[in-house]
Amino acid sequence: MLKVLVTGGAGFLGSHLAEAFLARGDAVVALDTGAQAKVRHLLHQPRFRLVVDSVMNPEILDGLAAQADLIYHLAGVVGVEHYVADPYQVLNVNINGTQNVLRAAFKHGRRVVFASTSEVYGRNPSVPWTEDADRVLGPSTIDRWCYATSKATGEHFCLAYRRLGLPVTILRYFNVYGPRLDRLDVGRVITIFMGQLLRGEPLTVIGDGHQTRCFTYVADAVQATVAAGVVASVEGQVINIGTDEETPVRRLAELMIELGGGTSTLRFVPQEAVYGESYEDVPRRVPDVTRMQQLLGLRATTSLAEGLARTIAWFRAAEPGAPSRA
Ligand SMILES: NC(=O)c1ccc[n+]([C@@H]2O[C@H](COP(=O)([O-])OP(=O)(O)OC[C@H]3O[C@@H](n4cnc5c(N)ncnc54)[C@H](O)[C@@H]3O)[C@@H](O)[C@H]2O)c1
């Protein structure tokens, strides 16, 4: 039985990762500052423990790292609304919190898997991106780049600690979604569309909707995440985690309306109207998934239609007031 510490373990990905390790028979400690809603169903399990505290607290990390066999560092300030509203918090938690986790892991010699992001590639136009592709970021005066910068800095710290002897694996996730993603109407595009869909309102597509993303169902991402922590040979690797099936945001909205039924239409809005001047969109975001397939032996197999149908059903059940399928 592994003892797994998951920072950010009460978040979206963290809660699914905790479930996956518990299902394997391992024990999980989740360290998180946030709400308990996403792990409430796990709290009764004897092999699960939630510690409500912060990665900004080195003492708590020291104690938890000492007791763990394996550390997943998923805690972070995530979501475009934070990048443009509170860049200080994004930089502070994502950089200094990561250093705290690595320092504790290094002291106790614990293997770390770090949750990084496709955002680190920025707006590099040469998709698909291999893990060695360039990072092409906008100026520091555009706040949205603070997240990509914070995560890339976290990666640099991981690789610097690795040179000192710490076993580390870096995962770059591509638009993971599924049940328990953010609250309706906030966070990522799918939860923003979801709130509008469930109320029968128009789905607000930013720009012309031709910008693409590779939406990765959470079960596929979590399977790869577990493997990255338990397969010894991927220590030291940076690995894209996702599907390479590219979907324009407009098509995502249309598909959600088709699958969810109801009367929603599309409404196109200029990006400045939503995020102000501190935002720049990335036109295409596509991973090269060769490394994930070769090193982890896994592919993301859940189709977008299947994953969205499950996600819509989950949110509809969680929001009983929402209108049912027309
Ligand atoms: N879901 C995705 O598509 C995606 C894509 C790229 C990268 N990631 C990365 O994966 C990780 C998990 O993302 P998620 O989608 O589950 O987001 P999430 O917001 O649901 O999870 C992050 C969790 O970190 C917690 N947290 C924030 N500050 C903390 C602190 N100081 N101490 C302890 N916990 C803190 C939050 O409360 C939250 O529960 C993040 O690091 C994110 O950058 C996710």
The ligand as a MOL file (V3000), in Angstrom:
LIG
                    3D

  0  0  0     0  0            999 V3000
M  V30 BEGIN CTAB
M  V30 COUNTS 44 48 0 0 0
M  V30 BEGIN ATOM
M  V30 1 N -7.7910 20.6260 -15.1220 0
M  V30 2 C -6.9880 21.0170 -16.0970 0
M  V30 3 O -7.3760 21.0370 -17.2510 0
M  V30 4 C -5.5710 21.4050 -15.8410 0
M  V30 5 C -4.8350 21.8220 -16.9480 0
M  V30 6 C -3.5180 22.1910 -16.7350 0
M  V30 7 C -2.9590 22.1370 -15.4800 0
M  V30 8 N -3.7030 21.7440 -14.4170 0 CHG=1
M  V30 9 C -3.0620 21.7540 -13.1120 0
M  V30 10 O -3.5100 20.6720 -12.3270 0
M  V30 11 C -3.6520 21.0810 -10.9800 0
M  V30 12 C -5.0580 20.7910 -10.4930 0
M  V30 13 O -5.9780 21.5340 -11.2880 0
M  V30 14 P -7.5440 21.3930 -11.1360 0
M  V30 15 O -8.0890 21.4300 -12.5080 0
M  V30 16 O -7.8830 20.2580 -10.2630 0 CHG=-1
M  V30 17 O -7.8960 22.7780 -10.4470 0
M  V30 18 P -8.5770 23.0510 -9.0180 0
M  V30 19 O -8.6470 24.5250 -8.8760 0
M  V30 20 O -9.8480 22.2840 -8.9030 0
M  V30 21 O -7.5380 22.4420 -8.0030 0
M  V30 22 C -6.5120 23.1680 -7.3950 0
M  V30 23 C -6.6620 22.9580 -5.9080 0
M  V30 24 O -5.5570 23.6090 -5.2540 0
M  V30 25 C -6.0640 24.1420 -4.0600 0
M  V30 26 N -5.1770 25.1940 -3.5580 0
M  V30 27 C -5.0380 26.4670 -4.0280 0
M  V30 28 N -4.1470 27.1240 -3.2910 0
M  V30 29 C -3.7030 26.2480 -2.3480 0
M  V30 30 C -2.7580 26.3290 -1.3040 0
M  V30 31 N -2.1080 27.4750 -1.0600 0
M  V30 32 N -2.5340 25.2450 -0.5410 0
M  V30 33 C -3.1960 24.0940 -0.7670 0
M  V30 34 N -4.1270 23.9600 -1.7360 0
M  V30 35 C -4.3610 25.0220 -2.5230 0
M  V30 36 C -7.4480 24.6810 -4.4140 0
M  V30 37 O -8.2460 24.8610 -3.2510 0
M  V30 38 C -7.9490 23.5830 -5.3320 0
M  V30 39 O -8.6860 22.6250 -4.6150 0
M  V30 40 C -3.3070 22.5630 -10.9280 0
M  V30 41 O -1.9990 22.7200 -10.4500 0
M  V30 42 C -3.4110 23.0080 -12.3650 0
M  V30 43 O -2.5210 24.0620 -12.6460 0
M  V30 44 C -5.0160 21.3890 -14.5810 0
M  V30 END ATOM
M  V30 BEGIN BOND
M  V30 1 1 1 2
M  V30 2 2 2 3
M  V30 3 1 2 4
M  V30 4 1 4 5
M  V30 5 2 4 44
M  V30 6 2 5 6
M  V30 7 1 6 7
M  V30 8 2 7 8
M  V30 9 1 8 9
M  V30 10 1 8 44
M  V30 11 1 9 10
M  V30 12 1 9 42
M  V30 13 1 10 11
M  V30 14 1 11 12
M  V30 15 1 11 40
M  V30 16 1 12 13
M  V30 17 1 13 14
M  V30 18 2 14 15
M  V30 19 1 14 16
M  V30 20 1 14 17
M  V30 21 1 17 18
M  V30 22 2 18 19
M  V30 23 1 18 20
M  V30 24 1 18 21
M  V30 25 1 21 22
M  V30 26 1 22 23
M  V30 27 1 23 24
M  V30 28 1 23 38
M  V30 29 1 24 25
M  V30 30 1 25 26
M  V30 31 1 25 36
M  V30 32 1 26 27
M  V30 33 1 26 35
M  V30 34 2 27 28
M  V30 35 1 28 29
M  V30 36 1 29 30
M  V30 37 2 29 35
M  V30 38 1 30 31
M  V30 39 2 30 32
M  V30 40 1 32 33
M  V30 41 2 33 34
M  V30 42 1 34 35
M  V30 43 1 36 37
M  V30 44 1 36 38
M  V30 45 1 38 39
M  V30 46 1 40 41
M  V30 47 1 40 42
M  V30 48 1 42 43
M  V30 END BOND
M  V30 END CTAB
M  END
